[in-house]
Amino acid sequence: MKTNLSPVISGTMNWGVWDKNLSTFDMSNLMHVCVENGITTFDHADIYGGYTTEAEFGKAFAESKIDRSSVQFISKCGIALPNLRDNKIKHYNYSTAYIIWSVENSLKNLHTDYLDVLLLHRPSPLMQSEEIAEAVEKLKSEGKIIDFGLSNFTPSQTDLILKNTEVDYNQIQFSATNCEAMTNGSLDHMQTHNIRPMAWNPLGSVFRENSDQTKRMKTLLADLVAKYHVGSDLILLAWILQHPAKVIPVAGTVNVARIQYLKKLEELKLDLEDWFAIWTASVGNEVD
């Protein structure tokens, strides 16, 4: 692991046509806002925006004049979307040639010579660790990627890849409402093998659903907001950051005020009992 990522990663999935449809000017401005507030790492995947967002980001990055050495780019490959690039059905492709082609295409789209981190987007039952290792070795030797990792891989799937190549990161779904990674061995496995976790959807379903779980969470969070004098979103992110696996949350917000507000995480630490209170509210019962 050679790359130093920022404490919070900016997720770009919603920057393009899949959601916000930001202009080149707005993307460039948003990059500056992120960097000025200590968020220097940007998370991509080739499929975002139906294979369009990387190129839109790359154009904006070129216009931003931000020094490439001051930011870090993550991208993912392996998912083939249907009705695009001549794909008839959604599938995964982790052949040596496809991984190399995908990375080279991402580099062109992002207007960069290298990715700081390449991730395999989702595990495939047909993936062969030898082919993956061959691609990773070639890309590293040519300076096209620095670090390598996985996304949504289980411990056993990670072990399969570890047979032939070093794994630096695994980006998983992890939040206070989706916290199974703490109990199913995922985060333990990553700590054991020196793999740094990233968390997508780090706020979970608290603000998206009105279930028994989220009702319990909202009741507790109201008390914690009054205690810590910060928003409930920061409390949920602080909960993630206190796990000893050193999880890095991927934040998808494009709201300038919220990006600026994230700096408060640097000084926010939850009391031990408050941390466990959040976990208890999530699962609906006390720890055993």
C-alpha positions in Angstrom: 0.0 0.0 0.0 1.8 3.1 -1.3 -1.0 5.6 -1.7 -2.2 8.0 1.0 -5.9 8.5 0.6 -7.8 11.4 2.2 -9.8 10.6 5.5 -13.0 10.9 3.5 -13.3 10.0 -0.2 -15.5 11.8 -2.7 -17.7 9.4 -4.5 -18.5 10.5 -8.1 -21.2 8.1 -9.0 -23.9 10.8 -8.8 -21.9 13.6 -10.5 -23.0 12.7 -14.0 -26.1 11.6 -15.9 -27.1 9.1 -13.3 -28.2 11.9 -10.9 -26.9 15.5 -10.7 -25.7 15.8 -14.3 -23.2 18.5 -13.3 -21.7 20.7 -16.0 -18.0 20.8 -16.7 -17.7 24.1 -14.8 -19.7 22.7 -11.8 -17.5 19.5 -11.7 -14.3 21.6 -11.8 -15.6 23.9 -9.0 -16.6 20.9 -6.9 -13.2 19.4 -7.2 -11.6 22.6 -5.9 -14.1 22.7 -3.0 -13.2 19.1 -2.1 -9.5 19.6 -2.2 -9.7 22.9 -0.2 -11.5 20.9 2.5 -9.1 18.0 2.7 -11.0 15.6 0.4 -8.3 14.8 -2.2 -9.4 11.3 -3.2 -12.0 10.8 -5.9 -13.8 7.4 -6.3 -14.9 6.3 -9.8 -16.0 3.3 -11.7 -15.9 2.8 -15.5 -19.7 2.1 -15.5 -20.8 5.3 -13.8 -23.1 7.3 -16.0 -23.3 4.4 -18.4 -19.6 4.7 -19.1 -19.8 8.5 -19.4 -18.9 10.0 -16.0 -15.2 9.3 -16.0 -14.8 11.3 -19.3 -16.9 14.2 -18.1 -14.9 14.3 -14.8 -11.6 14.1 -16.8 -12.5 17.0 -18.9 -13.4 19.0 -15.8 -10.2 17.9 -14.1 -8.1 19.1 -17.1 -9.9 22.5 -16.9 -9.5 22.7 -13.1 -5.7 23.0 -13.4 -5.4 21.0 -10.1 -2.0 19.4 -9.7 -2.4 15.7 -10.4 0.1 14.9 -7.6 -2.2 16.6 -5.0 -5.2 14.3 -5.7 -5.8 10.5 -5.8 -8.0 8.7 -8.4 -9.7 5.4 -7.7 -11.5 3.5 -10.4 -13.2 0.1 -10.7 -13.6 -2.2 -13.6 -15.2 -5.6 -14.3 -18.9 -4.9 -14.6 -20.2 -5.1 -18.2 -23.5 -3.2 -18.5 -26.1 -4.5 -21.0 -26.9 -2.6 -24.2 -23.7 -0.7 -24.0 -20.3 -1.6 -25.6 -22.1 -4.4 -27.5 -22.9 -6.3 -24.2 -26.1 -8.3 -24.6 -26.4 -9.2 -20.8 -25.0 -7.8 -17.6 -21.9 -9.8 -16.7 -18.5 -9.6 -15.1 -15.2 -9.8 -17.1 -11.9 -10.3 -15.3 -9.7 -11.6 -18.1 -6.2 -10.2 -18.2 -6.9 -8.4 -21.5 -10.1 -6.8 -20.3 -8.7 -5.5 -17.1 -5.8 -3.9 -18.9 -8.1 -2.4 -21.6 -10.4 -1.1 -18.9 -7.7 0.7 -17.0 -6.2 2.2 -20.2 -9.6 3.4 -21.1 -10.1 5.0 -17.7 -6.8 6.7 -17.9 -7.7 8.2 -21.2 -11.1 9.4 -19.9 -9.7 10.8 -16.6 -6.9 12.7 -18.4 -4.2 11.0 -16.3 -1.3 8.6 -16.7 -2.1 6.5 -13.7 -4.7 5.4 -11.2 -3.7 5.6 -7.5 -6.0 2.6 -6.8 -7.6 0.1 -9.2 -10.5 -2.0 -7.7 -12.3 -5.0 -9.1 -15.9 -3.9 -8.9 -17.7 -7.1 -7.9 -16.6 -10.7 -7.6 -17.3 -13.1 -10.4 -17.7 -16.9 -10.0 -15.5 -17.3 -13.1 -12.6 -15.0 -12.1 -9.2 -16.7 -12.1 -6.7 -15.2 -9.7 -3.8 -16.0 -12.0 -5.3 -13.9 -14.8 -6.0 -11.0 -12.4 -2.5 -11.1 -11.0 -1.0 -11.0 -14.5 -3.0 -7.9 -15.3 -2.1 -6.2 -12.0 1.6 -7.0 -12.4 1.7 -5.6 -15.9 -0.2 -2.4 -15.0 2.0 -1.8 -11.9 5.2 -2.4 -13.9 4.1 0.1 -16.5 3.2 2.7 -13.8 -0.5 2.7 -14.8 -1.7 1.7 -11.3 -0.1 2.2 -7.9 -2.2 0.1 -5.6 -4.7 -2.6 -6.2 -7.9 -3.7 -4.4 -11.3 -5.2 -4.5 -14.9 -4.1 -4.1 -17.7 -6.1 -2.4 -15.5 -9.2 -2.0 -16.0 -11.6 0.9 -13.1 -12.9 3.0 -13.0 -16.2 1.0 -13.1 -14.4 -2.3 -10.4 -12.1 -1.1 -8.2 -15.1 -0.2 -8.6 -16.4 -3.7 -7.1 -13.2 -5.1 -4.4 -13.1 -2.4 -3.1 -16.4 -3.6 -1.4 -14.5 -6.5 -1.3 -10.8 -5.8 -1.2 -8.3 -2.9 -4.6 -6.7 -2.0 -4.5 -3.2 -0.5 -8.1 -2.2 -0.3 -11.7 -3.6 -0.3 -14.6 -1.2 -0.7 -17.7 -2.7 1.0 -21.1 -1.6 2.1 -20.7 -0.6 5.7 -22.7 1.8 7.9 -24.5 1.9 11.2 -27.6 0.3 9.5 -25.6 -2.2 7.4 -23.0 -3.3 9.9 -22.8 -7.0 9.2 -19.1 -6.6 8.2 -18.3 -6.3 11.9 -19.7 -9.7 12.7 -19.3 -11.8 9.5 -15.6 -11.7 9.6 -15.0 -9.1 6.8 -13.4 -6.4 8.8 -11.5 -8.9 10.9 -10.1 -10.5 7.8 -9.1 -7.1 6.4 -7.3 -6.2 9.6 -5.5 -9.5 9.6 -4.3 -9.1 6.0 -3.5 -5.4 6.2 -6.3 -4.5 3.8 -7.8 -1.0 4.2 -11.6 -0.9 4.0 -13.5 1.7 2.2 -17.2 2.1 2.9 -19.8 2.9 0.2 -23.2 4.3 1.4 -21.7 5.1 4.8 -24.9 6.8 6.0 -26.9 3.7 5.4 -30.7 3.8 5.3 -31.2 6.3 8.2 -32.4 9.1 5.9 -33.9 6.9 3.2 -36.2 4.5 5.0 -38.8 4.7 7.8 -38.4 1.2 9.3 -38.3 0.1 12.9 -34.5 0.2 12.7 -34.3 3.7 11.3 -36.9 5.0 13.8 -34.8 3.7 16.7 -31.7 5.3 15.1 -33.4 8.7 14.6 -34.6 8.8 18.2 -31.1 8.1 19.5 -29.4 10.4 17.0 -31.6 13.3 18.2 -30.1 13.0 21.6 -26.6 12.6 20.3 -27.0 15.7 18.1 -27.8 17.7 21.2 -24.9 16.2 23.0 -22.2 16.7 20.3 -23.5 19.8 18.6 -23.1 18.3 15.1 -25.5 16.9 12.6 -26.6 13.3 12.7 -24.7 12.6 9.4 -21.4 13.4 11.1 -22.3 11.2 14.0 -22.9 8.3 11.7 -19.6 8.9 9.9 -17.7 9.2 13.2 -19.2 5.9 14.2 -17.6 4.3 11.1 -14.2 6.1 11.6 -13.8 4.7 15.2 -13.7 1.1 14.0 -10.1 -0.2 14.4 -10.0 -1.4 10.8 -9.6 2.3 9.8 -12.5 2.4 7.4 -12.5 5.3 4.9 -16.1 6.5 4.1 -17.0 7.3 0.5 -19.2 10.4 0.6 -21.4 11.0 -2.4 -22.6 14.5 -1.5 -22.2 17.3 -4.0 -23.5 19.9 -1.6 -20.7 22.5 -1.0 -21.9 23.3 2.6 -21.9 19.6 3.5 -18.5 19.1 2.1 -17.2 22.0 4.1 -19.0 20.6 7.2 -17.2 17.3 6.9 -14.0 18.9 8.3 -15.6 18.8 11.7 -15.0 15.0 11.7 -11.4 15.7 12.5 -12.3 16.7 16.0 -15.4 14.4 16.6 -15.0 11.3 18.7 -17.9 9.4 20.2 -17.9 8.3 23.8 -17.6 4.5 24.1 -21.2 4.0 25.3 -22.6 6.2 22.6 -20.8 4.1 20.0 -22.4 1.0 21.4 -25.7 2.7 21.7 -25.7 3.3 18.0 -24.9 -0.3 17.3 -27.6 -1.4 19.7 -30.2 0.8 18.1 -29.3 -0.6 14.7 -29.6 -4.3 15.6 -32.5 -3.8 18.0 -31.0 -5.6 21.0 -28.2 -5.3 23.5 -24.8 -6.9 22.8 -24.6 -10.4 24.1 
